Amino acid sequence: MSVLPDPEPLYELIEALTQLPGVGKRTARRMAYYLLQNDREGALAIQKAIESALQDLQHCKMCNSFTQEEICATCLSPRRDNTILCVVETAADQNMIEASHSYHGLYYVLMGKLSPLEGMGADTLGFKRLLQRVFDYPVKEVILATNFTAEGETTAHYLGQVLKEHGIKVSRIARGVPSGSELEYVDAGTIAWALTERRSD
Ligand SMILES: [Zn+2]
């Protein structure tokens, strides 16, 4: 912690950096000093990249992931099996599953999870859009690949109930993914196994 009061712009920068996952005050301060002292060009490049990403990326109309087009390349690909839909919490999770090279269906990215305490309910998460997506296309199976955390499990349970009520076959990735863990941090082999061993009840 600094004993001197921070100049306002420095304080603002540190506060902004602490918004990033896993970045506490102390790391944020180190990053801020680094960018200002050693890498002003890098800082400007980050600024530009953030601006252009915010401006040019939108949510894919089909899978809700990030894309520059209305519909992303994955959803448009003729090589994907459009009868299977894998539901994940984040684009990072989607990326991990892709990296495992074990899945060739399509995705739906929730961009979150049910978390009543944080004001994330079914409406906020856009479950209706997911349902619409399932009904609009010939989906035969929905694989729930939300994380094995309490909130991820709640989300999977809720979604499973709703989808089954509508007569959709639902499966859950296998438990090989350690309890309490997030897909993002699981190795590709385990993800591949969890997908192959998925269960429907
Ligand atoms: Zn898409």
Residues whose N, C-alpha, C, O or C-beta is under 5 A from the ligand:
A	BS01	ZN	C60 M62 C63 N64 I71 C72 C75
